[in-house]
């Protein structure tokens, strides 16, 4: 089975915290152990979040008096792809001795006229109280919005159109290579009238990129692995309940927060609707059980897993 995993950024940087590199590396090593078990049985592509890391580096860059201007988000996206990809690469090499692992810095094509550039929605960086967030916004020219009980910076998040290096990733999979790619949704780029690429100031939703890439690579399963066991119906209310096996149609009838679970639900729905295959959202440490259908929120065309037929 060919499986693509979208690994949440909070797997390597806890929400609301700013641990040092050694702590983040240790968290990645724990993630790699769970992913290594999948790689032993399946063809595996790994994507990962980078929102916390990009936000942290953007803040440092903005505060660096030695720079004439802060580093742009496309460059920060590439830097964090390399950093987290390196951590994951080494951890998987240690967990899978003898197995070929590749970490790639990849670019994701977006439209230069995407309306998202006028309406920032993607949360990056760590959380603040409202007063501190508004002060930072005034100092640095940020846009900030509430994220649950906290406030965070938001940046444009245009829709992904294609991972530029898709053909190369497909070639690596034919060689049984475990591929780490499209970190943070990939470096956002546009193509001009001459076919040349250039980066843009944005952060792409990693789950939507992973969904698109899963379709392009003919994956059999798409897993979003995070720190929650299942998607919750009526989250935060006395009526909240876990969703086990479901369909895109059933999920689209529900409402989910736009800055957190909403994009994840949209990503899995798109994949299932387009391919007729299986997608799921659940805990990283339950990845094997999710593929078996005994954990997580399993999304298929007929709410069954394994699938009986989608034809």
C-alpha positions in Angstrom: 0.0 0.0 0.0 1.3 3.5 -0.8 0.6 5.8 2.2 1.2 9.5 2.6 1.3 11.0 6.1 0.8 14.7 7.0 2.6 15.1 10.3 1.4 18.0 12.4 3.9 20.8 13.2 3.1 20.4 16.9 4.7 17.0 16.8 8.0 18.8 17.0 7.1 22.0 18.8 4.4 22.0 21.5 1.6 24.5 21.2 2.4 27.6 23.1 6.0 26.6 23.9 9.4 27.4 22.4 11.7 24.5 23.3 15.3 24.4 22.3 16.6 22.3 19.3 17.5 19.3 21.4 13.9 19.0 22.7 12.5 19.3 19.2 14.9 16.7 17.9 13.9 14.3 20.6 10.2 14.8 19.7 11.0 14.1 16.0 12.8 10.9 17.1 9.7 9.7 18.8 7.6 10.5 15.7 10.1 8.6 13.6 9.6 5.4 15.6 5.9 5.4 14.8 6.5 6.2 11.1 9.2 3.6 10.8 6.7 0.9 11.6 4.6 2.1 8.7 7.6 2.2 6.4 8.4 -1.5 7.2 5.0 -2.5 5.7 4.2 0.2 3.1 5.5 2.7 0.6 5.7 5.9 2.6 5.7 9.6 1.8 6.0 12.0 4.8 5.0 15.6 4.9 5.2 17.8 8.0 4.1 21.1 9.4 6.4 24.0 10.0 4.0 26.8 11.2 5.5 27.1 14.7 9.1 27.1 13.4 8.4 29.6 10.6 6.7 32.0 13.0 9.6 31.7 15.4 12.2 32.4 12.8 10.1 35.2 11.3 10.0 36.9 14.7 13.7 36.5 15.1 14.4 37.9 11.6 12.1 40.9 12.2 14.0 41.7 15.4 17.5 41.3 13.9 18.9 44.9 13.7 21.7 43.6 11.4 19.2 42.9 8.6 18.0 45.7 6.3 14.7 43.7 5.9 13.4 40.4 7.4 13.8 37.2 5.5 10.7 36.5 3.3 8.3 33.6 4.1 9.3 31.6 1.1 12.9 31.5 2.3 11.9 30.8 5.9 9.7 27.9 4.5 12.7 26.5 2.7 14.9 26.8 5.8 12.4 25.0 8.0 11.9 22.3 5.4 15.6 21.7 5.5 15.9 21.8 9.3 12.9 19.6 10.1 13.6 17.3 7.1 17.1 16.8 8.4 15.9 15.9 11.8 13.3 13.5 10.4 15.8 12.0 7.9 18.4 11.2 10.6 15.8 9.8 13.0 14.3 7.5 10.3 17.8 6.4 9.2 18.5 5.4 12.8 15.1 3.7 13.1 15.4 1.9 9.7 19.0 0.9 9.2 19.8 0.0 5.6 16.7 1.7 4.2 17.0 4.5 1.8 15.5 7.8 3.1 15.4 11.1 1.2 14.5 14.6 2.6 13.7 17.1 -0.2 13.1 20.8 -0.2 10.1 21.1 -2.5 8.2 24.0 -4.1 4.5 24.3 -4.4 2.9 26.3 -7.3 0.2 28.8 -6.4 -1.7 31.4 -8.3 -0.4 35.0 -8.2 -4.0 36.2 -8.1 -5.2 33.9 -5.4 -7.6 36.0 -3.2 -5.8 34.6 -0.1 -3.1 37.2 -0.6 -5.7 39.9 0.3 -7.2 37.9 3.2 -4.5 36.3 5.5 -5.9 33.3 7.5 -3.0 30.9 8.1 -1.8 30.8 11.8 2.0 30.8 12.2 4.3 31.1 15.3 3.4 30.7 18.9 0.5 32.0 20.9 0.0 35.3 22.7 -2.5 37.1 24.9 -4.5 39.7 23.0 -2.6 42.7 24.3 0.8 41.3 23.5 -0.4 40.1 20.0 -1.8 43.6 19.1 1.4 45.2 20.3 3.6 42.9 18.1 1.2 43.5 15.2 1.7 47.2 15.5 5.5 46.9 15.9 6.0 44.5 12.9 3.0 45.2 10.6 1.5 41.8 11.3 -2.1 40.7 11.0 -3.2 38.9 14.2 -6.4 37.0 15.0 -7.8 34.9 17.9 -7.0 31.2 17.9 -9.2 29.7 20.5 -8.3 31.4 23.9 -5.1 32.8 22.4 -4.0 35.2 19.6 -1.6 34.4 16.8 -0.1 35.9 13.7 -1.9 35.1 10.4 -0.4 35.2 6.9 -1.7 34.5 3.3 -2.4 30.9 2.6 -3.0 30.4 -1.2 -4.4 27.2 -2.6 -1.8 24.7 -3.7 -1.9 23.8 -7.4 1.0 21.3 -7.9 4.2 20.3 -6.1 6.9 21.2 -8.7 9.0 18.1 -7.9 6.2 15.5 -8.2 7.8 13.5 -11.0 11.0 13.2 -9.0 9.2 12.1 -5.9 7.4 9.4 -8.0 10.8 8.2 -9.3 12.1 7.8 -5.8 9.1 5.8 -4.7 9.7 3.3 -7.6 13.2 2.8 -6.0 11.5 2.0 -2.6 12.8 5.2 -1.0 11.0 6.7 1.9 10.5 10.4 0.9 10.2 13.4 3.2 8.8 16.3 1.2 6.4 19.2 1.0 7.2 20.4 4.5 4.9 23.2 5.6 3.0 22.7 2.4 6.1 23.4 0.3 7.8 26.7 -0.6 5.1 28.8 -2.2 6.1 29.8 -5.8 4.5 31.4 -8.8 5.4 31.0 -12.5 5.7 34.0 -14.7 4.8 34.4 -18.4 8.2 33.0 -19.3 7.8 29.9 -17.2 10.3 31.1 -14.5 9.6 30.4 -10.8 9.8 32.9 -8.0 8.9 32.7 -4.3 6.0 34.6 -2.7 5.2 35.8 0.8 2.8 33.1 2.1 2.5 29.8 4.0 0.5 27.0 2.3 -1.7 24.7 4.3 0.3 21.5 4.6 -2.7 19.2 4.7 -4.2 20.6 1.5 -0.8 20.2 -0.2 -0.5 16.6 1.1 -4.0 15.8 -0.2 -3.1 17.1 -3.6 0.2 15.3 -3.6 -1.5 12.0 -2.5 -3.8 12.2 -5.5 -0.9 12.9 -7.9 1.2 10.0 -6.5 -1.7 7.5 -6.7 -1.6 6.9 -2.9 -3.9 4.3 -1.4 -4.3 6.1 1.9 -3.8 9.6 3.2 -3.3 10.0 7.0 -3.2 13.3 8.9 -1.4 12.4 12.2 -1.7 14.9 15.0 -2.2 15.1 18.7 -6.0 14.3 18.8 -7.4 10.8 18.7 -10.4 11.6 16.5 -12.4 14.4 14.9 -15.0 15.7 17.4 -18.6 16.5 16.5 -19.9 19.6 18.4 -16.4 20.2 19.8 -16.3 22.2 23.0 -20.0 21.7 23.8 -21.8 19.3 26.2 -22.8 17.4 23.0 -19.3 16.7 21.7 -18.7 13.2 20.5 -16.0 11.3 18.6 -16.5 10.5 14.9 -15.3 7.1 13.9 -16.0 5.9 10.4 -17.6 8.5 8.2 -18.0 9.9 4.7 -17.1 13.3 3.1 -20.8 14.0 2.8 -21.4 13.5 6.5 -18.3 15.6 7.4 -19.3 18.5 5.1 -22.6 18.8 6.9 -20.7 19.7 10.1 -18.8 22.8 11.1 -15.1 22.9 12.1 -12.8 25.7 13.2 -11.2 27.4 10.1 -7.8 27.7 11.7 -7.3 24.2 13.0 -9.5 21.2 12.2 -11.3 22.8 9.3 -8.4 22.5 6.8 -7.7 18.9 7.9 -11.3 17.9 7.3 -11.3 19.7 3.9 -8.1 17.9 2.9 -9.3 14.4 3.7 -12.7 15.0 2.0 -11.1 16.2 -1.2 -8.8 13.2 -1.4 -11.7 10.7 -0.8 -14.0 12.5 -3.2 -11.4 12.6 -5.9 -9.9 9.1 -5.6 -12.5 7.0 -3.8 -9.7 5.8 -1.5 -9.3 6.1 2.3 -8.2 9.1 4.4 -8.0 9.5 8.2 -7.3 11.9 11.0 -5.8 10.6 14.3 -3.0 10.3 16.7 0.6 9.7 15.5 1.1 6.9 17.9 -2.0 5.1 16.6 -0.9 5.2 12.9 -0.9 1.4 12.5 -4.3 1.0 14.2 -5.7 3.8 12.0 -4.8 1.9 8.8 -6.4 -1.2 10.3 -9.6 0.9 10.9 -9.6 0.5 14.7 -8.5 4.1 15.7 -8.9 7.6 14.4 -11.6 9.1 12.2 -11.7 7.0 9.0 -13.1 8.7 5.9 -14.2 6.6 2.9 -16.9 6.9 0.2 -19.1 4.3 2.0 -18.0 4.7 5.6 -16.3 1.2 5.6 -12.7 0.2 5.9 -11.3 -1.9 4.3 -13.2 -0.7 1.3 -15.5 -3.2 -0.3 -15.8 -1.3 -3.6 -15.8 2.3 -4.8 -16.8 1.5 -8.4 
